[in-house]
Amino acid sequence: MDALEMTLLFDYYGDLLTERQSLCFDMRYNQDLSLAEIAEELNISRQGVHDNLSRAEALLRNMEEKTGCVSRDLACRKAAKTILDAAAKLKDHPDAAVSGLAEQIISAAQGLEE
């Protein structure tokens, strides 16, 4: 898993981490610090940082495997974009009923994105 995916998992499930795991994760993925820099900042060993990150990453992956919230959200966002793109093409249709329905579809799909 890359850093972007891990950050997304953290956004969803980060509250399940311990304070130390959360700090290590934030410093590693959001602040892009090395293990040595994190260890120095938190006054723990590099191995301690590694262990905290490993546990945090495993917990985040495990929660996603069990709940699938992130993958469902990404699928919904992709579907909403497809709907918006199709409705945008229909919006300028000469038939007022079709263009009116397209406006309703666009409005509903934009609500899904929020």
C-alpha positions as CSV (number, residue, x, y, z in Angstrom):
1,M,0.0,0.0,0.0
2,D,1.3,3.4,-0.8
3,A,1.4,6.5,1.4
4,L,-1.8,8.0,-0.1
5,E,-3.8,4.8,0.6
6,M,-2.4,4.6,4.1
7,T,-3.4,8.3,4.7
8,L,-6.9,7.6,3.5
9,L,-7.2,4.6,5.8
10,F,-5.9,6.8,8.7
11,D,-8.6,9.4,7.9
12,Y,-11.3,6.7,8.3
13,Y,-9.9,4.6,11.1
14,G,-7.2,6.7,12.8
15,D,-9.2,7.2,16.0
16,L,-8.7,3.5,16.7
17,L,-4.9,3.9,17.1
18,T,-3.2,4.6,20.3
19,E,-1.8,8.1,20.9
20,R,1.7,6.9,20.2
21,Q,0.7,5.0,17.0
22,S,-1.2,8.1,15.9
23,L,1.8,10.3,16.5
24,C,4.2,8.0,14.7
25,F,1.8,7.7,11.8
26,D,1.3,11.4,11.5
27,M,5.0,12.1,11.6
28,R,5.8,9.4,9.0
29,Y,3.0,9.9,6.5
30,N,1.9,13.5,6.9
31,Q,5.2,15.2,7.9
32,D,7.4,12.7,5.9
33,L,9.9,12.3,8.7
34,S,12.3,9.4,8.8
35,L,12.2,6.7,11.5
36,A,15.3,8.2,13.1
37,E,13.8,11.7,13.1
38,I,10.6,10.4,14.7
39,A,12.6,8.4,17.2
40,E,14.5,11.5,18.2
41,E,11.4,13.6,18.4
42,L,9.5,11.1,20.6
43,N,12.6,10.0,22.5
44,I,12.2,6.3,21.6
45,S,14.2,3.9,19.6
46,R,14.0,3.5,15.8
47,Q,12.7,0.0,16.5
48,G,10.0,1.4,18.7
49,V,8.9,3.7,15.9
50,H,9.0,0.8,13.5
51,D,6.9,-1.4,15.8
52,N,4.3,1.4,16.4
53,L,4.0,2.0,12.6
54,S,3.8,-1.7,11.8
55,R,1.0,-2.1,14.4
56,A,-0.8,1.0,13.2
57,E,-0.6,0.0,9.5
58,A,-1.8,-3.6,10.3
59,L,-4.8,-2.2,12.4
60,L,-5.8,0.2,9.6
61,R,-5.6,-2.5,6.9
62,N,-7.5,-5.0,9.1
63,M,-10.3,-2.5,9.7
64,E,-10.6,-1.9,5.9
65,E,-10.7,-5.6,5.2
66,K,-13.5,-6.0,7.8
67,T,-15.6,-2.9,6.9
68,G,-14.6,-1.9,3.4
69,C,-15.6,1.7,4.1
70,V,-12.7,3.2,2.1
71,S,-13.2,1.0,-0.9
72,R,-17.0,1.6,-0.8
73,D,-16.5,5.4,-0.6
74,L,-14.1,5.4,-3.5
75,A,-16.5,3.3,-5.6
76,C,-19.4,5.7,-4.8
77,R,-17.2,8.7,-5.8
78,K,-16.3,7.0,-9.1
79,A,-20.0,6.2,-9.8
80,A,-21.0,9.8,-8.9
81,K,-18.5,11.2,-11.3
82,T,-19.7,8.8,-14.1
83,I,-23.3,10.0,-13.4
84,L,-22.3,13.6,-13.4
85,D,-20.4,13.3,-16.7
86,A,-23.4,11.5,-18.3
87,A,-25.9,14.0,-17.0
88,A,-23.8,17.0,-18.1
89,K,-24.0,15.7,-21.7
90,L,-27.8,15.5,-21.4
91,K,-28.2,18.9,-19.8
92,D,-28.1,20.7,-23.1
93,H,-30.6,18.3,-24.8
94,P,-33.2,20.2,-26.9
95,D,-36.1,18.4,-25.1
96,A,-36.8,20.4,-21.9
97,A,-38.0,17.3,-20.1
98,V,-34.6,15.6,-20.7
99,S,-32.6,18.6,-19.7
100,G,-34.7,19.1,-16.6
101,L,-34.1,15.5,-15.5
102,A,-30.4,16.0,-16.2
103,E,-30.4,19.0,-13.8
104,Q,-32.1,16.8,-11.1
105,I,-29.5,14.1,-11.7
106,I,-26.6,16.5,-11.5
107,S,-28.0,18.0,-8.3
108,A,-28.5,14.6,-6.6
109,A,-25.0,13.3,-7.7
110,Q,-23.4,16.5,-6.4
111,G,-25.0,15.8,-3.1
112,L,-23.3,12.4,-3.1
113,E,-19.9,14.0,-3.5
114,E,-20.2,16.0,-0.3
